[in-house]
Amino acid sequence: MTVATQARARLRGQPPRSGWLVGRGAVLRFGMAVTVAMVAFGLVLLSESTNPLGTLRVMWDASVGTEFGRTEVLVKVIPFGLCALAVAVPARVGLINVGGEGQFYVGAWAAAGAVLYSGLPGWALLPAAFVAGATGGGAWAALVAVLRVKGKVNEAVSSLLLNFVAIQFVNYFVYGPWKDPRGPNWPFSPKFPDAAMLPTVYGDRLSIAIAFVAVGLVAMFLVLRYTRIGYHARVVGGNAVAAERSGIPVGRYLFWALVSGGAIAGLAGMAEVTGIQGRLRPGISVNYGYIGFLAAWLGGHRPLGILFACLLFGAISVGGDSLQLALGLPGSTVNILMALILFAVLAGRKNRTQVRA
Amino acid sequence: MYASLGEVIAQRAGITNLGVEGCMLAGACAAYIVAAETGSPYLGIIAAFAAGGLFAMLHAFLVVTRGANQLASGLALMFLGLGMTAFFGRPYVKVQITPLRDYAIPGLSDLPYLGSVLFHHDVLTYAVFPLAGLLWWFVFRSRWGVMLRAVGESTESAFAVGLHPARIQYAAVTFGGALAGLGGAQISLAYAATWVENLTQGRGFIAVALVIFAMWNPLRAMVGALLFGGAVALQLQLQARGVGVSPLLLDMTPYLLTIVVLLVWAQRGRDAFPAGLTKVFRGTG
């Protein structure tokens, strides 16, 4: 085997930072991490004299145990999965996108704008919202990309900061110009017409946007593995200097990876307003961008890993909503469980050795 | 303000803590619970210091001992803070506490205009100003500060000259979290004097922005915090006078300003970034 083919084999197999949910023994390790986290979560519940088994039972029944619950999990996979893809695509060229939250908001804003104020006929509303959502999210990420490529500003920092700008930007519109004039003075945009709502594929709430996630994951896999663009992207992610020397336009790859990530997060925003909410309002994203970041990381920035991570987080999050109804616990109690799982994974992972005292 | 001072120390040691938000929440909630149970807001302050420190210690363990991804660990810490405080704080949502008293400084507080703004505050607010100065001295003028900055620049060389980078990072991150806890306590005990879920509402992230804005200098962080706080106050003033600037647009300015600052130094090639940190942000950390 020549050096070149070896290098290529490595590139085909392993991304530069391999994830935790992949490789041999992954299922076992992951099962252990989840078990440890569950036990710790149970102890937390016990300390306030809440029955841990009963609580887990309620969460199970609400999420995985019933057909309705399973559908709800998939409903959550839409924003989680798209936001995770928005992180994973730039991650493969070595960029850290912490800006999913902001790109989500701007995508939702642009989609809402297209639906409410474009004056298009009914049949054209959804395609317009789709394009607008992707463009909005992409444009927001393009700011980060330009700052990074032209201005040498670190993308992790700038994308994080722009999240808060995006949230205020959306707030400005829903409290101001876009507030529903006939509404009860709440910061809501007018309701979308029915023609602008995504069709559901199962039950009342699971919209066709679940297909965006599926297409996105498969496309990411195919592009990375079988195309020249994907190959170049992996080279850039592996060693940007080497890529530059061998004539790959690194800046262009960095730019477009971030923009496509942003566009995907923007689609998540579009799917939320046209699939679930039916209007633009503040707080449309419940930390989806950050959960997506963690899901992408947990899944090792690979399609299959991301899918599993999103299903897991989806189940936890749906379970959390049920706690509020069934047991009167605050819904964000499940954030404890999610954080504990991540901690267990973070602590259990074999990490590079460090200089240690 | 406390939170950003704490983050300055942690980042100087080369560790980013995106979980400041979690530490602040833990501090705010712990302070409130203790204050409600014992009736003493001062015991609450101590609890906040401890709770914020404990939270940050978890981050330090994962990042320093286990070499985990700092951004992922920090975000997870934020979610832990959200969940824990919602869970343990719930019984206290409608409980009243004795808030920290505002003390007027005799004489000065009677000055027109500025008097009541500058000299009528709770102890935590007063204490932050000398603290900023002290930390500045600590970071730039003391032996320990040199050690701290050395670790932040390069753990390897710090190790080579006989320091214990891991210990120093632990101390810095924990202390940073403890200060963030105090920041939370200031909100729950004095500013809002009440507890609700997610009380801090993203202030932890403002702290992270401030640290960058201030180029890792405690005194500048102070000035930045006052500026950002001033922007909020200005908003209220403008609104009161009916000037048509949307407060929501003004809320964006801290973040935009920070980005401008980043852009400016990236152009000048100046690098106040502790070198150890760039590793994190370039993804090798």
Contacts between the chains, C-beta under 8 A, distances in Angstrom:
chain1	res1	chain2	res2	distance
A	17	B	283	6.9
A	44	B	84	7.5
A	44	B	87	7.1
A	48	B	87	6.9
A	48	B	88	6.9
A	91	B	283	7.7
A	94	B	282	7.7
A	94	B	283	5.8
A	95	B	283	7.8
A	96	B	71	6.8
A	96	B	281	6.8
A	96	B	283	5.7
A	98	B	71	6.8
A	147	B	259	7.0
A	147	B	262	7.8
A	147	B	263	6.4
A	151	B	263	4.9
A	151	B	266	5.6
A	151	B	267	7.0
A	152	B	266	4.2
A	152	B	267	7.7
A	153	B	259	7.0
A	153	B	262	4.8
A	153	B	263	5.4
A	153	B	266	5.1
A	154	B	262	7.1
A	154	B	278	7.7
A	154	B	281	4.9
A	156	B	71	6.9
A	156	B	281	4.8
A	157	B	212	6.2
A	157	B	262	6.5
A	157	B	281	6.7
A	158	B	259	5.5
A	158	B	262	6.6
A	160	B	18	7.9
A	160	B	205	7.2
A	160	B	208	7.4
A	161	B	209	5.6
A	161	B	255	4.4
A	161	B	256	8.0
A	161	B	258	5.7
A	161	B	259	5.6
A	162	B	255	7.0
A	162	B	259	7.4
A	163	B	205	8.0
A	164	B	202	6.7
A	164	B	205	6.5
A	164	B	206	7.8
A	164	B	209	7.9
A	164	B	251	7.9
A	164	B	252	7.3
A	164	B	255	5.0
A	165	B	252	4.6
A	165	B	255	5.0
A	165	B	256	6.3
A	168	B	248	4.9
A	168	B	249	7.0
A	168	B	251	4.8
A	168	B	252	4.7
A	169	B	252	7.1
A	171	B	248	4.8
A	172	B	246	5.6
A	172	B	248	4.3
A	172	B	249	5.9
A	175	B	246	8.0
A	175	B	248	6.5
A	176	B	246	6.5
A	176	B	248	7.8
A	287	B	79	7.6
A	290	B	75	5.3
A	290	B	78	7.4
A	290	B	79	7.7
A	293	B	71	7.6
A	293	B	72	7.5
A	293	B	75	6.3
A	294	B	72	6.1
A	294	B	75	5.8
A	294	B	76	6.5
A	294	B	79	7.9
A	297	B	69	6.5
A	297	B	71	8.0
A	297	B	72	4.7
A	298	B	72	8.0
A	329	B	87	6.8
A	329	B	90	7.5
A	330	B	86	4.0
A	330	B	87	6.2
A	330	B	90	5.4
A	330	B	197	6.2
A	331	B	86	7.8
A	332	B	82	5.1
A	332	B	83	5.2
A	332	B	86	4.2
A	332	B	87	7.8
A	332	B	197	6.7
A	332	B	198	7.7
A	333	B	83	5.6
A	333	B	86	6.2
A	333	B	87	4.6
A	334	B	83	6.7
A	335	B	79	4.3
A	335	B	80	6.8
A	335	B	82	4.7
A	335	B	83	3.1
A	335	B	86	7.4
A	336	B	79	8.0
A	336	B	80	6.1
A	336	B	83	3.5
A	336	B	84	5.7
A	336	B	87	6.4
A	337	B	83	7.5
A	338	B	76	7.7
A	338	B	79	5.6
A	338	B	83	7.5
A	339	B	76	4.7
A	339	B	77	7.0
A	339	B	79	4.3
A	339	B	80	3.5
A	339	B	83	6.4
A	340	B	80	7.3
A	342	B	72	6.8
A	342	B	73	7.7
A	342	B	76	3.9
A	342	B	79	7.7
A	343	B	58	7.1
A	343	B	62	6.5
A	343	B	73	7.6
A	343	B	76	6.0
A	343	B	80	7.5
A	346	B	62	4.8
A	346	B	66	6.5
A	346	B	68	3.9
A	346	B	69	7.1
A	346	B	72	6.6
A	346	B	73	5.5
A	346	B	76	7.0
A	347	B	61	7.4
A	347	B	62	5.8
A	347	B	66	5.1
A	347	B	68	7.1
A	349	B	66	7.3
A	349	B	68	6.7
A	351	B	66	5.7
A	351	B	67	3.3
A	351	B	68	6.2
A	352	B	67	5.7
A	353	B	67	7.3
A	354	B	64	7.5
A	354	B	67	5.1
A	354	B	155	7.1
A	354	B	166	7.6
A	355	B	155	4.9
A	355	B	156	5.4
A	355	B	159	4.4
A	355	B	165	5.9
A	355	B	166	7.9
A	356	B	165	7.9
A	356	B	166	5.4
A	357	B	159	7.4
A	357	B	163	8.0
A	357	B	164	3.4
A	357	B	165	6.4
A	357	B	166	4.5
A	357	B	167	5.5
